[in-house]
Amino acid sequence: MAMLTIAEALRQAIREEMQRDERVFCIGEDIGIPGGFGCAFTVTLGLSDEFGHERILDTPISENGFAGVAIGAAMAGLRPIADVQYGDFLFLMMDQLANQAAKMIYMSGGTIKVPLVMRAPVGATARGAQHAQSLEAFFTHIPGLKVLVPSTAYDAKGLLKSAVRDDNPVLIFEHKLLYGSKGSRTEKGALSPVGEVPDEDYLVPIGKGVIRREGSDVTIVGKLLTVYRALLAAETLAQEGIQAEVIDPRTLVPLDKELILESVKKTGRLVIVEEDNLTGGWAGEIAAIVAEQAFFWLDAPIKRVSAPDTPAPFAPVMEQFYVPSADRVIAAVKSLF
Amino acid sequence: MTALLGETQNIPLLDLYKTMLTIRLFEERCNYLFMQGRIPSTLHLYIGQEAVASGVCALLRTDDYITSTHRPHGHAIAKGVSINSIMAELFGKVTGCCKGKGGSMHVGDIRVGMFPAIAIVGAGIPIATGAALAVKRLGTDRVVVSFFGEGASNEGAFHEGLNMAAIWDLPVVYVCENNLYAASTPFSAVFKIKSVSERASAYGIPAEQADGNDVIAVYQAAERAISRARSGGGPTLLECFTYRQCGHSRSDPRTYRSREEEEEWARLDPIKRLAERLLAENLATDASLEVIKAEVIANIDAAVAFAEASPLPEPSDTLTHVFYKEAS
């Protein structure tokens, strides 16, 4: 059992899966260039030395193109782990993800496998509006895609390994402030959680959430960075006598609805925290599910704590305003009592 | 001076004739069924372009892959997808090649190497590149063919897909069916160059050009390109000049082109041309071609009967196959 960052845990998962299965390979920009970055956040650093450049395959700057290449390779028998340097670049490959990968299995009447993994860093990190977005909700809206959001090193390794072995297209969103990237790729203000990660093979099942902190008075659902904001808020609230239960769904599609519903039925209150913009976000969907299926257990309105409906700003003071803080979570919880 | 067909070695002339005729009569039957309201939705018919799919696919093995377009019936027939299952798909029946989930624009059958047809223009090009990456990495000698129209070569996906195939020397042939019109937009309105194949040099790959209404010319050019791909020589851009004799879709009145132009191309009809040459060189007789035609018509009659007799999907079948499950 080693203590690893999320970037290290992802790297270990990729290494183990590539050792286990010859068909697994990585494809993306700047992932294996000698002297290069090893992905924008160092996840594939050093892997091209181990596996060679055919299996750590660097592409031209052609996001739509290499997404299509990964999909075609997946349909013809390989198991690609593709990545974009910043999640925002997924918009360049929307046709391939939304029209091709997500629909091939359906259009074939269930006869084709598309074992594609697409990794994407998200989150606002002082880079301005085009390297900051939290895009998970877009992809939860497209049937045919699985969407994962690991927030710990243990989950990052276990979920990535499950994704590689899945015969469906899987998107994995990773938060820049959680990677723990080192050297010149260190992020200012990063949380970089380090966690125990077994050296041996293990899987985290797709579709199972976890309770990060038990509580009886209010349910707070977060994902990625906002899980940590929720946990921080819960500590302060506990000092004031409010016991918050913090849920990390880990997987957005398929969603562990039961875990959230059971918690709300216990606490009677729900706050959803996410870094995405408010309108049309994932928080609204969780609110709708709970309103439809657990309305009579609620003692107070459901609250969403999200980024405002603006692009991500640059100036750190504005960015801190934009990304939901623990203080905003605390205020939202208190408004329910 | 055109070489005598009898001197062209090993070209399966009568098979090519039968494939082209199957596509033509299948499409004409589809149009008839559409006009009668028995096929829902629109159709993009392949009438006039039969020589391209037939000539290229005659050189492919069942385990070779193709990607196709919104106009895929001809590619599917030539690649060996059963016409019963294609017709059933057009009827929206559960016995269709996509179980009624695809429709006209997504026909395919992975068992014979055809991915579901891709109806977003140009999107199949990088997917074909990726399939070629896989067959190379897996150490097979399969090849991949990507069919698309000249309009698709103005998509970014064309540029990105060809460039990656070029830098990785992948076993793929990009077959551009230049039928002069992207829906209603003429070639000259959207190209400064004279032919799409000029673009091959931008990626450092070879180009082939063929008269796309001459199945022998298509076959011979495709043979060079496919041999190059299969033997490790990398990708080729093969441009076939042809003409869509019908409208873009069933709602197209073809008011953007002249009847004179259409008559000119009708004289170059690929099926008529092959038949005339077969007869002139005594490689077939009127009677032997009639025998082929009767067999093709019987097959299409059987396909329509199969489609009509097949059950509709249950409405709730909508909910299955969103994700892959073993033994689905």
Interface residues (C-beta under 8 A of the other chain):
Chain A: R23 F25 E54 T59 P60 S62 N64 G65 F66 A67 G68 V69 A70 I71 G72 A73 A74 M75 A76 G77 L78 D95 Q96 N99 Q100 M104 I105 Y106 M107 S108 G109 G110 T111 I112 K113 V114 P143 G144 K146 D167 N168
Chain B: Y65 T67 G96 C97 C98 K99 G100 K101 G102 H106 G108 D109 I110 R111 F115 P116 I118 I120 A123 I125 P126 I127 A128 T129 G130 A131 A132 L133 A134 V135 R137 L138 V144 G156 A157 H159 E160 G161 N163 M164 I167 T320 H321 V322 F323 Y324 K325 E326 S328
